[in-house]
Amino acid sequence: MQLVSLLLVLSPLVPWANAICEHYGDTCPEQVPCCNSAGYCSNVAASCRVGCQAENSFSKDSCQPEPECLDMTDNFDANSLAPAANFSGNPKKSAWTSDFEPNRAEVKSSNLRLYMKKDSSQFNGSKGFGATVSSVRFMDYGYAGAHVKTASTSKGVVSSFIIKNEEGDEIDFEWVGKDPTKVQTNYYWDGYVDLNNYGSMEEFDVGGDTSQDFHFYELYWEPNEIRWLIDGKTVRTLSKKDTYSEIKKTFMYPYRPSRVQFSIWDGGNDEKQGTRDWAGTPTDWSSPDTTYEMLVQEVKMTCFYKSNNTDPKDWPWDDMEKMTGSNAPPTGQPNSNGTSGSPGSGTHVAPLIPESEATQSDNAATLFASGVSTLGLVAMGLATALWQAC
């Protein structure tokens, strides 16, 4: 009885931490069926989407299926974008999600607009807080093209257009503020970064200031080849056969279903010197009202494997939308930029996972950025221990 009473006292402090599938170890109960990417059981729709651990959830059907790729051209209207925190994942409702809170992405005048402003939180006030927008549907090879005007008007401001998945496969266009006339191309496999054997960044002159004018960027991702195009011209081609690693005994080539993403983040004030050197530093926050803006027009996606549009007729996770908000896991940008380390002096590989995309893999920083108090953290730890004791 005392145990139950204590749990009831603690539960308002940690409304979303009803159960823990810690280190992928425990199976979630029916009441909170989805084991999210941070290792928490939850009944919030966002936790049942990307990164949901099916093997540790209540059942194999607890996690949402990855919505299949469909050919599309999106000129962005009011229904194109939904905040991830209160989106059921139904691909028939929205094509894109704004992945972080506070939400700094919107559709306006037929443009997708991503903003970065100075972080107003007491924990991260010297940095900017940006946005990441992700496609709801996954592509297993295919084409993505977009007209982009970057936000890189200051040193340190990083804009990106990428194809990536949770497993660490990634194909990039990235722009850094210290040189807005150029674009960097890159790719990763399985999250692997080896500076001695796997340097893959190549930089190209775009032919103008990318923050002042739109340019057309295209990614052709096929089973045996990747091509990067700028304004209709192929600037780089990568053959799968050239990615074979004698060390790994495999082709280090992106191959798993992935989403298209656009992002803006602050690399100039990152705690890693290598990241600051790469992005340019410091990011200009001399005015507290400064806003950096990235614009995207008309995104086109074409699937290599044509889908039969087998989306479930009913989307049971729609009922979970009402459980978002106070029940949702906190989101926000951590103090680190992700999993790629700082290469050291004189050399830098672009971060594999930008700061804005690494939220759920960073523990305390994520909670602090979301305003969770020390009391809440203590309560969550006690509730976790008591739950496991049961």
N, C-alpha and C positions, 0 to 999 in steps of 0.2 A: 504493500500500500504506500509506504514512504517513497518507494522508487517511482511509482506512477504519479504521485503528487509532485515530486520534484520535476519530472518530465513535463507535467502540465504547467508548472511555473516557468520552466525554461522555454517552452514551445513558442510563446509570443516573441521572444528575442530572436529566434532563428526559425522563422516560419517555413523556409525552404529547405532546411536541413533535417528533413524528417527521417532520413535513413542514410547510411553510408555504404557504398560499394568500394571501400577503400582498397587502393592498389589492385583493382579488378578482382578483389577477393570474395566479396559477399554478393549474394543474389538479392536483388531488390524485391520488396514485398509488393503485393497487388495495389496497395493504396498509393504508392509512389513508384511506379513500375519502371521508369527509365533511368538507367545509369549513364549520367552525362559524361562529357569528356574530362571534367574535373574530378570525377570519381564520387559524385553525389547522386543519390536516388532522388527522383523528382517526379511530380505529376504535372509539370509545366511543359507545354508543347515545345518550347525552345530546347528543352533538354532531350527531347525525343528525336531531334533532327541530327544534323551533322555532328559526328563525334560520339553519338550514342553507342554505348557498348552493349551490343545485343547479347553477348554471352554472359553478361553480368546483370542483365535486366530481368524483369519478372518472367517474361517469355520471349521467344524469338520474334514475336509479332509486336512487342512493345515499342521498339524503335521504328521510325518511319522508313519506308523504302526510299531509295534515292530516286527522285523523279527523273524519268528518262528524257534524254535529249530530244528536242523537237526543233526543226528549222524555224527560225524566226528573224524578223526585223523589228526592232523596237525603237520607235521615235519618241518614246517617253510621254505618257499621260498620267493622269492622277492615280490610275490603278497599277502603274508599273512597279511602284516601290512601296514596301511595307517595313515598319520597324520590326526587327527580328524578335524583340522582347515580347510582342503580342501578336505574333503571326503563327498560324497553325501549321505552316509548311505546305499547304495545299497549292500546287503549282497552277491551278486554275484561277486562283485569286490574285496572285502577283507574280511577276517574273523575277523580281530582285528583292533582296532584304538589305536594310541598313543595320549593320551587325552590332553596333555598340551604343551605349548610353553615356552621356547625353547624345541624342541622335543629331548628327551634324551632316545629314544628307537630305536632299529634297529634290523633287521634280518641279521645275519652274520654267515657263516659256519653252517647253519641249526640250529642255536640257536637263540631264542629270547633273546636280551640283553637289560637290563634296567640299566641306569647309573644315578649316583648322583654326582654332582660336586658342588663346592662352588658357592653360588649365587653371581653373579657379579654385581647385581643391587645395587645402592646406598642405597636402602631402606632396604635391607635384607642381607647385605654382610657377616654377621656372621653365616649364616645358609647354609645348603646344599639345592639344588634344584634337585629333583629326577624325577620320571616318574610313570605314571599309564597307563597300557595297558588293554583294555576292549574288550571282545568278542562283535561282532556286533549282533549276535543272542542272544535271550533270552531263558532261560530254565525255564520251569514250573515243577519243580522236575526233578531229573535226576542224572547223574554221571559226575564228572570231575576228571581227574587224570593228573598229570604232574611230570616230572623229574625236580627238582629244585636244583640249587646251589645258596645259599643265598649270599647277599652282606654284611652280618653282620660281618665284620672283625674288626670293631671298636665299642666301646661303642656308643650308640645313633643311629646307623644305623638300621632302621627297614625295613624288607622285608616281603611281604605278598602274599598269594595265597588265594583268597576269592571268594565267591558267594554272590552278593549283588544287591539290587535295590534302587531306589530313595526313596521308602517309608520307608526305615529303616530296612528291613529284611536283615540279614547277617549271613554267616557261614564262619568261619575263620581258616586258618593256619597263624600264625605270628611268626617271628623270631626277637629277639632283640639282639643287638650287645654285650650287657654285658654278655651274656651267649649263644654263638653260637652253643653249643652242644644240646640245647633244643628247642622245638617248643611249642607254645601256641595254644590251640584250644579254640574257642569261638563261640557263636551265639547270635544274637539279633533279636528281633521282634518289628517292628513298631518304631524303633529308641529309644526304651525304655531302660533306664538305672536306676536301683534302687538298690543301694548297699546293702540295708537291706533285700531285698526280691528276688533279681535277679542277684546273682553272678554266672557267668557261665563259667569263664575261668578255664581250666585245662591244666597243663603243663606236657610234656613228654620228656624223654631223647631219642634222636635220635640214639645215639650210635656212634657218631663221630662229628667232626667239620663240621657243615652244610655249611660253607663258603669254604670248601676245596674239598668237594666231592658232587656229585649228589646223592640225595635220591628221592624215589618215594612216592609222597603224593597223597592220594585219598579221595574224598568226595562223599559219597552216600547220596543223599537227596531224601527221599521218603515221601509220605503223612503222615506217622505215625512214621517215624524213620530217624535219621541222624547218619551216621557212619563216623568216621575219621580213615584212615589207613596210616601207615608208612611202606614202604618197604614190602607191602603185609600183614602186621599184623594189625588187628583192635586194636586201642588203646583206643577208646572211642565210646560209643553208647548212644544216647539220644532218649528217647521215647517221642512222643508227649504228651501222657497221663501224663507225669511227669512235663509238663510245664504249667499246669492249674493254673491260679492265682485267688484266692478268692477275691482279691482286684479288679482286672480288670474284673472278671467273664468271662474269655475267656482263650483259650490256647495261650500262648505267644510263638508261634512256627512259624518260617519262612514259608511263604506259597505263596507269590506272585512271578510272573515271574521275573527272575533275570539274571544278566550277570556274567560271570566268569571274574575275574580281577587279574592282577599281579601288584605289586607296590613296590617302594622303596622310603623312605622319611626319613627326619632328625628329630628324636624324641629327640635327646640329647641336642639340642639347642632350644627346644620349650619354649615359655614363661611361660607355666604352670609347676610348680614344680612337680606335680604328674606325668605328662608325662615324664619329664626328669628322674625322679626316676625309672619309669617303663622301659624306653629304655636304661638307663645308660647314664651318662654324664661326661664330655662333649664329643661330637663327635670330632674326631681328624681331624682338618683342619690346622695342623701345616705347611703343605706344600700347597701352593695355587694351585698346579697342581694335588692334590689328586683326584682320581676318584674311586668311589665304583661301583661295577658291579654285577648285579644279572643275572643269566643265567637260561633259561627255555628250556627244550627239550621235544619234542613230547607230545603235549597236546591231550588228548582224551576226548570227550564229548559224552554222550549217553543220549537221551531224555526219560523221563518216559512216556510221552504222545507222541506217534509217529505223526510227522507232515505229512500232505499231500502235503507239499511244495507249499503252496498257495501264494508265493511271487508274487506281481504284475508283470504282463508280462512286462509292461513298468514302469520305475521308474522316475516319473516326476521331482524328486528332483535332478536328474543328471544335469539338466540345471542350478542348483544353484551353482555348483562347481566353475564356472567362477566368482562368486560374493564373493569368499572368499578372504582372505588376508586383504587388508586395510579396507574392509567393515565388517570384522568379529569382534565380541565382543572380547575384550582383554582377554587373559587367562594367568594363572600363579598361583603360590602357595602363599596363604596368610600368614599372620603372625601367625594365629591360626591353630590348627590341626583339627578343625571341631566342631561338636556339643556336644561331650561328655565333660563334665566339669572335673576339677581336683578333684578326690575324697578326697584329703586331705592327711595329714601325715600318713604314715604307710600303706596305702592301695592304690591300683591303679587298675582300670579296663582298659584294652587296649582300645585305642581310637576307637570309633565306626566308624568315618570317618577320615581316615588319612589326613594329611595336604594337600597332593596332590590331594585328591578327594573332597575337600571342597571349591574349588575355587569360584564357582558361588554364593555360599551363603555368601561370605564375600565381602563386597562392596568396600570400599575405598582401602583396602589392595590389592584386586585383580587389581584394576586400577593402583595403584602405582607400583606393581610388574611388570606390563606390560609397564611401562614407560610413562603412560599418564600424561601429565603436569597438574599443578594446573589450568592453563588457560583452558585446555580441560574440566576439571571437572566443572568449572564455566560455560563454554559455554553449556555443556550438561544440567546443571540445568536450565539455561535460556531458552534453546530450549524446554525442557520439559514443563516449565511453559507456554511458548508461544503457544506450540502445544495444551495444554489443554485449554488455553484461547480461541482458535479458536473453 
